[in-house]
Amino acid sequence: MFEPTLTHYLILAAITFCIGVFGVMVRRNAITLFMCVELMLNSVNLTFITFSKYRVDMDGHIFGFFVMAVAAAEAAVGLAIILHLFRHKRSVDVERADALQL
């Protein structure tokens, strides 16, 4: 039976983090940008939980909950910004979002 090791989890976290960074650098759609940021936060959570499992303590789980709280707040604020951008510019392209004032 195959048992994943610490290296396997860290490689998976690094790959997903790199996919998120690539998406943030390449894409210009605001919704896609937020999805890529969420992917990066999830890869950080995977790293925290992995080290917590292999060190046999709960610190990584606690940090994981904090990262989830930050991700929820980021999603709420981000969606509010996207809605404001769409209402005033009729697009979610970040190149057109030079100013979010009325």
Steps between C-alpha positions, in 0.01 A plus 500: 500500500630844405544745786560863392798660669574854606671562166191400302279743686752782470543442127122510455481822702783655298336407170163645599667814634689545172178454302341772713794737453498437126126573487540825692781615272336407170126552541321835496152385600432599862303184580781281367752699704307436820471130417878484453558676832270248666700219338819646648341526845386137476852388415627683808234320704619168359854583608391597852293184544780283358758630744248472780443135416868414485591693815200351683370829640200723441679824406455446126129438542461823697687697233284328238185632667649851504584474130141389429368801694724734301390331176133547592555869576699540180222335300234726651695819437615380160150418382379839618775667296418287196131590525586869530734473202238323288225749588707801399721368219278217364807277497706303750826565314756636744663709227187716495496540879720807521283657770209366702355833591164631383 
